[in-house]
Amino acid sequence: MNSFYALLTFALSLHNPNPNWEKQQDHINGRIARATLDKMRSTTESLAGFLQDSALSFEQYSPVWHGEYFPEKSGVASTTRFGLSCSFYGTDGRNKADLLIMANDISPMLGTTVVNNKKFSNIRLSTNEPTRFWLVTADNDHLPYTPISRKEYLQEAIAELTATKEDLVSRLKTQIPIRSAAIQEAEKANAINEINNTWTGTDREVRTRIFLKNYRSDEDFLKNSIQKHTAGLDSTLLLMQSLLRRPAAELTKAAIITGEAAGFRGFEDGTADAAMLVRPNPDFIDHSLSSEKPQFFLVCWRYNPEETGAPQLDQQFTQQLDVNKLRDFLGR
């Protein structure tokens, strides 16, 4: 029996026979050498056969699947990406859940965060969405990505906010021109003369005092406007700069954040929907293996909790999933 027939042994041994899975046309996303494509197809079809025969009890569902194939170097360097995509439909004809099993590709679990006009990938560590990911590698300490350090994030974020502040100050200076001292003094004198000519006694004194208390030169008005509009940025920059002075051991930790740099309130380890910034690990790939060999697997499972029967299907799948069995087949 093909080794991949045992692939993804989800520790499932169910008694009810499963209906046949409907096979759709494969998606071939680019030009792939025939021999390489045949090997990937063999792996994917063995995987589909295993899932159909011994993985999940789908008698109340109609699984529809196809293979996904990508050419070499379109994903992780020197590997091909391939896998199986399957949708599960209920007796009402509605989609209940989707399963994607990919070899050599983590892109489905990645998001994007832009810092200082640079795009960083991110991995959301927890989510309220009904989507789950399992990344399977031969060694949990050797992954196809590396975290972005807190130091690097802070440096980039400080550069971004500093540039944002400089741009804001420049625009304010354009909007609030500074007139000459002579013009400003003449305007001030005219305002005081008008008070003197209009009011007498205590009223004049009070109005003159109020005017002088509230009077702002163009320079003062611009300064106050800059302080008002940049206060939030200054507060965030002060926080970032203080964190950047932390011990090196602290700064080498992964940058885990939510939102944009302007809204930064500290690193958010353990916060719901926080994301860890990452980049590809160039040292992960074993170049001694041929490109179609699986060097890691990503299992993606998504279900619609609003659909009848979908939560039960999700519970069944997640309880029976044993991704550790995948490790036996890495590199084969």
ABEGO torsion letter per residue (X at the ends): XBAAAABGBAGBBBABBBBBBBBBBBBBBEBBBAAAAAAAAAAAAAAAAAAAAAABBAAABBBBBBBBBBBBGABBBGBBBBEBBBBBBBAAGBBABBBBBBBGBAAAABBBBBBGGBBBBBBBABBABBBBBBBBBABAABBABBBBBAAAAAAAAAAAAAAAAAAAAAAAAAABBBBBAAAAAAAAAAAAAAAAAABBEAAAAAAAAAAAAABBBAAAAAAAAAAAAAAAAAAAAAAAAAAAABBAAAAABBBBBBEBAAABAEBBBGBBGBBBBBBBBAAABBAABBAABBABBBBBBBBBAABBGAAAAAAAAAAABBAAAAAAABGX
